[in-house]
Amino acid sequence: MHTILPTGPETAREHFDFYFLDAVPDAQEAAAVAFFRDTLRPEDVALCESVQRGLRSRAYSDGRLIDDAEGSALSERNIHLFHGLVLEALGAG
């Protein structure tokens, strides 16, 4: 389990719990932990730091999704469309 707890306006503490059937992880389990530690976690940290920098920029405006008027790859219009379709399928739209 991976938990991130805010400790201040620009800081957080991470906590990791890994559970295995045996007291010592086998080679596949150890490789999965190493992949998380060496690849996934650094990518997530870099993404979060980038988002936080963006939120502090003058270009940021409120909203959960990016709506690029030109519909470029930066736009999240398709995410909005998908959420709307899910709501409609659930009878809530």
OpenMM code with the backbone's topology and positions (N, CA, C; nanometers):
from openmm import Vec3, app, unit

residues = "MET HIS THR ILE LEU PRO THR GLY PRO GLU THR ALA ARG GLU HIS PHE ASP PHE TYR PHE LEU ASP ALA VAL PRO ASP ALA GLN GLU ALA ALA ALA VAL ALA PHE PHE ARG ASP THR LEU ARG PRO GLU ASP VAL ALA LEU CYS GLU SER VAL GLN ARG GLY LEU ARG SER ARG ALA TYR SER ASP GLY ARG LEU ILE ASP ASP ALA GLU GLY SER ALA LEU SER GLU ARG ASN ILE HIS LEU PHE HIS GLY LEU VAL LEU GLU ALA LEU GLY ALA GLY".split()
positions = [
    Vec3(0.0849, -0.1166, 0.0000),
    Vec3(0.0000, 0.0000, 0.0000),
    Vec3(0.0898, 0.1233, 0.0000),
    Vec3(0.0479, 0.2240, -0.0737),
    Vec3(0.1235, 0.3478, -0.0869),
    Vec3(0.0333, 0.4616, -0.0418),
    Vec3(0.0745, 0.5306, 0.0631),
    Vec3(-0.0040, 0.6406, 0.1175),
    Vec3(0.0797, 0.7674, 0.1134),
    Vec3(0.0180, 0.8764, 0.0696),
    Vec3(0.0843, 1.0066, 0.0698),
    Vec3(0.0033, 1.0975, 0.1618),
    Vec3(0.0680, 1.1481, 0.2654),
    Vec3(0.0015, 1.2343, 0.3630),
    Vec3(0.0594, 1.3748, 0.3559),
    Vec3(-0.0238, 1.4774, 0.3359),
    Vec3(0.0270, 1.6140, 0.3354),
    Vec3(0.0835, 1.6508, 0.4727),
    Vec3(0.1970, 1.7177, 0.4722),
    Vec3(0.2571, 1.7638, 0.5983),
    Vec3(0.2675, 1.9156, 0.6022),
    Vec3(0.2321, 1.9797, 0.4937),
    Vec3(0.2368, 2.1248, 0.4861),
    Vec3(0.1868, 2.1684, 0.3501),
    Vec3(0.1870, 2.2985, 0.3240),
    Vec3(0.1354, 2.3491, 0.1971),
    Vec3(0.2090, 2.2944, 0.0748),
    Vec3(0.3359, 2.2630, 0.0896),
    Vec3(0.4138, 2.2141, -0.0252),
    Vec3(0.4963, 2.0908, 0.0089),
    Vec3(0.4560, 2.0169, 0.1130),
    Vec3(0.5315, 1.8983, 0.1514),
    Vec3(0.4359, 1.7824, 0.1797),
    Vec3(0.4898, 1.6624, 0.1702),
    Vec3(0.4109, 1.5423, 0.1984),
    Vec3(0.5048, 1.4329, 0.2476),
    Vec3(0.4461, 1.3358, 0.3148),
    Vec3(0.5214, 1.2193, 0.3619),
    Vec3(0.4620, 1.0963, 0.2939),
    Vec3(0.5508, 1.0125, 0.2413),
    Vec3(0.5070, 0.8891, 0.1762),
    Vec3(0.5299, 0.7717, 0.2697),
    Vec3(0.4386, 0.6764, 0.2626),
    Vec3(0.4526, 0.5538, 0.3419),
    Vec3(0.4187, 0.4357, 0.2519),
    Vec3(0.5027, 0.3338, 0.2555),
    Vec3(0.4839, 0.2159, 0.1735),
    Vec3(0.4701, 0.0929, 0.2608),
    Vec3(0.3755, 0.0071, 0.2273),
    Vec3(0.3623, -0.1248, 0.2888),
    Vec3(0.3555, -0.2257, 0.1756),
    Vec3(0.4395, -0.3255, 0.1823),
    Vec3(0.4363, -0.4347, 0.0862),
    Vec3(0.4055, -0.5622, 0.1620),
    Vec3(0.3143, -0.6410, 0.1106),
    Vec3(0.2733, -0.7644, 0.1762),
    Vec3(0.3044, -0.8827, 0.0851),
    Vec3(0.3658, -0.9848, 0.1425),
    Vec3(0.4023, -1.1046, 0.0684),
    Vec3(0.3569, -1.2271, 0.1466),
    Vec3(0.3411, -1.3375, 0.0746),
    Vec3(0.3003, -1.4612, 0.1411),
    Vec3(0.4076, -1.5121, 0.2355),
    Vec3(0.5329, -1.4978, 0.1954),
    Vec3(0.6450, -1.5426, 0.2778),
    Vec3(0.7180, -1.4231, 0.3367),
    Vec3(0.7927, -1.4474, 0.4423),
    Vec3(0.8649, -1.3394, 0.5108),
    Vec3(0.9666, -1.2719, 0.4187),
    Vec3(1.0224, -1.3472, 0.3260),
    Vec3(1.1214, -1.2935, 0.2327),
    Vec3(1.0598, -1.2969, 0.0927),
    Vec3(1.0550, -1.1831, 0.0228),
    Vec3(0.9966, -1.1821, -0.1114),
    Vec3(1.0774, -1.2683, -0.2078),
    Vec3(1.0067, -1.3352, -0.2995),
    Vec3(1.0771, -1.4122, -0.4019),
    Vec3(1.1300, -1.3158, -0.5083),
    Vec3(1.1967, -1.3677, -0.6099),
    Vec3(1.2609, -1.2833, -0.7110),
    Vec3(1.1600, -1.1963, -0.7852),
    Vec3(1.0437, -1.2521, -0.8185),
    Vec3(0.9413, -1.1758, -0.8911),
    Vec3(0.8856, -1.0631, -0.8030),
    Vec3(0.8608, -1.0921, -0.6762),
    Vec3(0.8104, -0.9898, -0.5846),
    Vec3(0.9144, -0.8797, -0.5624),
    Vec3(1.0398, -0.9200, -0.5460),
    Vec3(1.1472, -0.8215, -0.5271),
    Vec3(1.1610, -0.7330, -0.6508),
    Vec3(1.1444, -0.7928, -0.7698),
    Vec3(1.1525, -0.7145, -0.8935),
    Vec3(1.0366, -0.6155, -0.9021),
    Vec3(0.9174, -0.6560, -0.8571),
    Vec3(0.8022, -0.5653, -0.8579),
    Vec3(0.8249, -0.4472, -0.7641),
    Vec3(0.8800, -0.4738, -0.6459),
    Vec3(0.9102, -0.3657, -0.5506),
    Vec3(1.0150, -0.2720, -0.6100),
    Vec3(1.1176, -0.3281, -0.6719),
    Vec3(1.2229, -0.2465, -0.7326),
    Vec3(1.1665, -0.1610, -0.8457),
    Vec3(1.0749, -0.2173, -0.9263),
    Vec3(1.0128, -0.1408, -1.0351),
    Vec3(0.9320, -0.0241, -0.9791),
    Vec3(0.8570, -0.0507, -0.8736),
    Vec3(0.7801, 0.0566, -0.8092),
    Vec3(0.8741, 0.1644, -0.7576),
    Vec3(0.9779, 0.1225, -0.6860),
    Vec3(1.0716, 0.2163, -0.6231),
    Vec3(1.1511, 0.2950, -0.7263),
    Vec3(1.1992, 0.2273, -0.8311),
    Vec3(1.2932, 0.2888, -0.9244),
    Vec3(1.2278, 0.3533, -1.0465),
    Vec3(1.1037, 0.3134, -1.0786),
    Vec3(1.0398, 0.3639, -1.1999),
    Vec3(0.9089, 0.4370, -1.1707),
    Vec3(0.8119, 0.3673, -1.1135),
    Vec3(0.6804, 0.4278, -1.0937),
    Vec3(0.6819, 0.5445, -0.9970),
    Vec3(0.7429, 0.5248, -0.8821),
    Vec3(0.7434, 0.6305, -0.7804),
    Vec3(0.8106, 0.7582, -0.8309),
    Vec3(0.9314, 0.7496, -0.8901),
    Vec3(0.9922, 0.8738, -0.9411),
    Vec3(0.9067, 0.9420, -1.0482),
    Vec3(0.8388, 0.8633, -1.1336),
    Vec3(0.7508, 0.9243, -1.2335),
    Vec3(0.6356, 0.9979, -1.1657),
    Vec3(0.5753, 0.9349, -1.0644),
    Vec3(0.4637, 0.9978, -0.9927),
    Vec3(0.5074, 1.1250, -0.9212),
    Vec3(0.6247, 1.1198, -0.8584),
    Vec3(0.6756, 1.2382, -0.7886),
    Vec3(0.6978, 1.3517, -0.8877),
    Vec3(0.7584, 1.3208, -1.0018),
    Vec3(0.7836, 1.4242, -1.1033),
    Vec3(0.6526, 1.4830, -1.1545),
    Vec3(0.5515, 1.3976, -1.1766),
    Vec3(0.4209, 1.4470, -1.2218),
    Vec3(0.3572, 1.5385, -1.1192),
    Vec3(0.3576, 1.4959, -0.9946),
    Vec3(0.2968, 1.5775, -0.8882),
    Vec3(0.3675, 1.7105, -0.8736),
    Vec3(0.5002, 1.7099, -0.8781),
    Vec3(0.5750, 1.8351, -0.8668),
    Vec3(0.5441, 1.9272, -0.9840),
    Vec3(0.5312, 1.8696, -1.1042),
    Vec3(0.4983, 1.9492, -1.2217),
    Vec3(0.3590, 2.0102, -1.2096),
    Vec3(0.2631, 1.9316, -1.1631),
    Vec3(0.1269, 1.9828, -1.1437),
    Vec3(0.1274, 2.0964, -1.0423),
    Vec3(0.1999, 2.0799, -0.9327),
    Vec3(0.2041, 2.1841, -0.8309),
    Vec3(0.2661, 2.3126, -0.8853),
    Vec3(0.3722, 2.2995, -0.9668),
    Vec3(0.4302, 2.4188, -1.0291),
    Vec3(0.3273, 2.4858, -1.1201),
    Vec3(0.2536, 2.4043, -1.1961),
    Vec3(0.1522, 2.4584, -1.2858),
    Vec3(0.0405, 2.5285, -1.2117),
    Vec3(-0.0001, 2.4740, -1.0970),
    Vec3(-0.1074, 2.5356, -1.0190),
    Vec3(-0.0669, 2.6724, -0.9667),
    Vec3(0.0620, 2.6925, -0.9451),
    Vec3(0.1102, 2.8215, -0.8948),
    Vec3(0.1383, 2.9211, -1.0072),
    Vec3(0.1283, 2.8750, -1.1328),
    Vec3(0.1611, 2.9640, -1.2438),
    Vec3(0.0456, 3.0599, -1.2730),
    Vec3(0.0776, 3.1673, -1.3426),
    Vec3(-0.0248, 3.2645, -1.3806),
    Vec3(-0.1175, 3.2090, -1.4871),
    Vec3(-0.0769, 3.1025, -1.5557),
    Vec3(-0.1581, 3.0465, -1.6644),
    Vec3(-0.2705, 2.9571, -1.6136),
    Vec3(-0.2649, 2.9169, -1.4883),
    Vec3(-0.3657, 2.8253, -1.4346),
    Vec3(-0.4968, 2.8968, -1.4093),
    Vec3(-0.6048, 2.8314, -1.4481),
    Vec3(-0.7378, 2.8789, -1.4112),
    Vec3(-0.8124, 2.7603, -1.3500),
    Vec3(-0.9066, 2.7903, -1.2609),
    Vec3(-0.9787, 2.6844, -1.1898),
    Vec3(-1.0442, 2.5858, -1.2848),
    Vec3(-1.0513, 2.4625, -1.2385),
    Vec3(-1.1192, 2.3583, -1.3146),
    Vec3(-1.0486, 2.2259, -1.2955),
    Vec3(-1.1263, 2.1187, -1.3066),
    Vec3(-1.0680, 1.9866, -1.2874),
    Vec3(-1.0013, 1.9347, -1.4132),
    Vec3(-1.0475, 1.9792, -1.5298),
    Vec3(-0.9961, 1.9284, -1.6560),
    Vec3(-0.9402, 2.0423, -1.7401),
    Vec3(-0.8453, 2.0080, -1.8252),
    Vec3(-0.7868, 2.1053, -1.9173),
    Vec3(-0.8738, 2.1108, -2.0414),
    Vec3(-0.9189, 2.2294, -2.0776),
    Vec3(-0.9985, 2.2466, -2.1979),
    Vec3(-0.9206, 2.3348, -2.2927),
    Vec3(-0.8478, 2.2721, -2.3823),
    Vec3(-0.7719, 2.3448, -2.4826),
    Vec3(-0.8661, 2.3781, -2.5973),
    Vec3(-0.8876, 2.5049, -2.6222),
    Vec3(-0.9830, 2.5482, -2.7238),
    Vec3(-0.9515, 2.4910, -2.8617),
    Vec3(-0.8248, 2.4616, -2.8867),
    Vec3(-0.7857, 2.4065, -3.0162),
    Vec3(-0.8039, 2.2545, -3.0212),
    Vec3(-0.8365, 2.1929, -2.9076),
    Vec3(-0.8569, 2.0478, -2.9048),
    Vec3(-0.7298, 1.9687, -2.9237),
    Vec3(-0.6172, 2.0248, -2.8825),
    Vec3(-0.4891, 1.9558, -2.8985),
    Vec3(-0.4793, 1.8379, -2.8025),
    Vec3(-0.3646, 1.7720, -2.8033),
    Vec3(-0.3415, 1.6579, -2.7153),
    Vec3(-0.3443, 1.6986, -2.5680),
    Vec3(-0.3317, 1.8288, -2.5404),
    Vec3(-0.3374, 1.8760, -2.4018),
    Vec3(-0.4801, 1.8770, -2.3481),
    Vec3(-0.5775, 1.8810, -2.4384),
    Vec3(-0.7166, 1.8912, -2.3984),
    Vec3(-0.7658, 1.7619, -2.3348),
    Vec3(-0.8516, 1.7758, -2.2337),
    Vec3(-0.9111, 1.6605, -2.1681),
    Vec3(-1.0608, 1.6532, -2.1977),
    Vec3(-1.0995, 1.7043, -2.3137),
    Vec3(-1.2399, 1.7007, -2.3540),
    Vec3(-1.2933, 1.5582, -2.3625),
    Vec3(-1.2089, 1.4662, -2.4078),
    Vec3(-1.2535, 1.3272, -2.4196),
    Vec3(-1.2797, 1.2650, -2.2823),
    Vec3(-1.2044, 1.3056, -2.1822),
    Vec3(-1.2301, 1.2574, -2.0460),
    Vec3(-1.3668, 1.3077, -2.0003),
    Vec3(-1.3949, 1.4343, -2.0266),
    Vec3(-1.5246, 1.4916, -1.9908),
    Vec3(-1.6372, 1.4177, -2.0633),
    Vec3(-1.6178, 1.3915, -2.1917),
    Vec3(-1.7170, 1.3176, -2.2692),
    Vec3(-1.7397, 1.1787, -2.2091),
    Vec3(-1.6316, 1.1086, -2.1777),
    Vec3(-1.6420, 0.9746, -2.1196),
    Vec3(-1.7186, 0.9780, -1.9875),
    Vec3(-1.6864, 1.0717, -1.9006),
    Vec3(-1.7576, 1.0830, -1.7727),
    Vec3(-1.9063, 1.1086, -1.7955),
    Vec3(-1.9389, 1.1910, -1.8934),
    Vec3(-2.0783, 1.2166, -1.9253),
    Vec3(-2.1494, 1.0915, -1.9753),
    Vec3(-2.0813, 1.0127, -2.0576),
    Vec3(-2.1406, 0.8886, -2.1081),
    Vec3(-2.1637, 0.7883, -1.9958),
    Vec3(-2.0700, 0.7818, -1.9014),
    Vec3(-2.0875, 0.6930, -1.7865),
    Vec3(-2.2090, 0.7364, -1.7047),
    Vec3(-2.2182, 0.8665, -1.6765),
    Vec3(-2.3337, 0.9171, -1.6018),
    Vec3(-2.4645, 0.8861, -1.6732),
    Vec3(-2.4646, 0.9048, -1.8046),
    Vec3(-2.5858, 0.8769, -1.8825),
    Vec3(-2.6205, 0.7281, -1.8759),
    Vec3(-2.5205, 0.6415, -1.8880),
    Vec3(-2.5447, 0.4967, -1.8830),
    Vec3(-2.5965, 0.4546, -1.7464),
    Vec3(-2.5554, 0.5254, -1.6419),
    Vec3(-2.6009, 0.4947, -1.5071),
    Vec3(-2.7359, 0.5589, -1.4750),
    Vec3(-2.7868, 0.6344, -1.5706),
    Vec3(-2.9158, 0.7004, -1.5493),
    Vec3(-2.9068, 0.8248, -1.4641),
    Vec3(-2.7857, 0.8786, -1.4481),
    Vec3(-2.7674, 0.9963, -1.3634),
    Vec3(-2.7405, 1.1222, -1.4470),
    Vec3(-2.7380, 1.1060, -1.5780),
    Vec3(-2.7003, 1.2193, -1.6614),
    Vec3(-2.8145, 1.2948, -1.7202),
] * unit.nanometer
topology = app.Topology()
chain = topology.addChain("A")
for resn in residues:
    res = topology.addResidue(resn, chain)
    for name in ("N", "CA", "C"):
        topology.addAtom(name, app.Element.getBySymbol(name[0]), res)
